Amino acid sequence: MADGVKGEGSLYEYRLGYRAYITVKGKRKYFYFPGVTKKVATQKLRALLGQRDDGTLPRGKDYTLAQWMRHWLSTAKLKPAVHTNYQHNVEHYIVPQIGHLKLSELEPEDLERLYDDMLSGKLSTARLHAGDKKPTKRPLTPRAVINVHSNIRRSLTVAMQRGHVGRNVAQLVEPPQATKADTRALSVADAKAVLAQAKADRYAARWYLGLMFGLRPAEVLGLGWEHVDFTRGVVKVRRQLQRVRGSGLQIISSAKTDSGWRDIPVPPFVMAMLAETREQQMVDRIEFGNTYTEWAFDDVPAALVFTQPNGRPLDIGVDTRGWRKLLDAAGLPHERRYIGRHTAASIMIDMGEEISVVSSILGHSKTSFTYDTYVHPMEDTKRATSDRLGAFFAGS
């Protein structure tokens, strides 16, 4: 038996919950409330009536979350690497767990359960980790959960703007706190040891740009000869070379913000290394002859500064092996390549350079981010200041 609510609409048992309809401009619009009591279903129906009366009732097709997020991804203007990351999140975490829910059914608690499952390791893929005798599942990181939360929030914002949903439930959920990024840096002595080994390396300029000026690995590998101004002694950071899942190597704009596009004055000895790199490429062209490959992206020659001897780009694997070889030669343990960026930032700060200058060289949009990220290198400086203050006031 159907029960009316304020004489408008109807509520009745349906499958494992309740189904309801309300009248909108003379037509019935149906809703399904699975797994709830009649009291809760009645409350939901009254809320829908309120939305109808104030003009916020969802319009058009009631998409499932899977349908909507896939549609949103197909139309959103995202960089290739970002799009690939979002698509991975949607297909591996969101769709299998809550993708079947209608946008009108989605509740904050659904997202909270998804995030709990990610953090507990329930949604991880079993892998053989170092020290394990058999494949095991590991919890996903808070950063992974934050990324999924961001994907859902952005897509529901668009859905709400288009009237497909009355609220953005992701805004009612607090994602986990991200752990501070690993910003360990090489000591000054270790950095000098690595660069001493790099002088004889084919890619000496690549390592100096990374360790002296903190260029991201992808930024260094994406440099084109048009970005090297030998007359002014300037390197222009404009793009990155990235491997995108399913698409191979891609040339991508370097900038998340305008600050990412930056011109970096480089000392003469590093410019001389770049000149040697260009000369070596000319020799490679002659030695490899017809087998030399001028790599092109979107049918346009990339004119990369750093290439393999056969002209192919320096892929991540090749670059990583070169980095580890340098660390071995310097007698240092293996570290990820990104430590070069952190080392450059730490050294500049220890030298007493202005945070605004360091931030500009690194390509950060806010000096506060530079300070918050690299505050740890200043601990020794703060200790020295504390010692001097102690000596100053000791006789008071």
GIBEL-V895109 format. One line per field, one symbol per residue. ss: DSSP state (a for helix, b for strand, c for the rest). burial: + if it has 9 or more other ideal C-beta (glycine too) atoms within 8 Angstrom, else -. A space follows every 10 residues. Layout:
ss: ???
burial: ???
This chain:
ss: ccbccccccb bbbbccbbbb bbbbccbbbb bbbbcccaaa aaaaaaaaaa aaaacccccc cccbaaaaaa aaaaacccca aaaaaaaaaa aaaaaaaacc cbcccccaaa aaaaaaaaaa ccccccbccc cccccbcccc caaaaaaaaa aaaaaaaaaa acccccccaa aacccccccc cccccccaaa aaaaaaaacc cccaaaaaaa aaacccaaaa accbaaabbc cccbbbbcbb bbbbcccbbb bbbccccaaa cbbbbccaaa aaaaaaaaaa aaaaaaaaaa accccbbccb bccbccbccc ccbccaaaaa aaaaaaaaac ccccccccaa aaaaaaaaaa ccccaaaaaa aaccccaaaa aaacaaaaaa aaaaaaaaaa aaaccc
burial: ---++---++ ++----++++ ++++----+- +++--+---+ ++-+++-++- ++----++-- --++++-+++ +++--+---+ +-++++++++ -++++-+++- ++++++---+ +++++-+++- +-++--+--- -----++-++ -+-++++++- ++++++++++ ---++--+++ --+------- --+-++---+ +-+++-++-- +-++++++++ ++++++++++ +++++-+++- --++++++++ ++-+----++ ++-++---++ ++-+-+---+ +-++++++-+ +--++--+-- -+--+-+--- -+-++++--+ +-+++--+++ -+++-++--+ -+--+-+-++ ++++++++++ ----+-++++ ++++--+-++ +-++--++-- +--------- ------
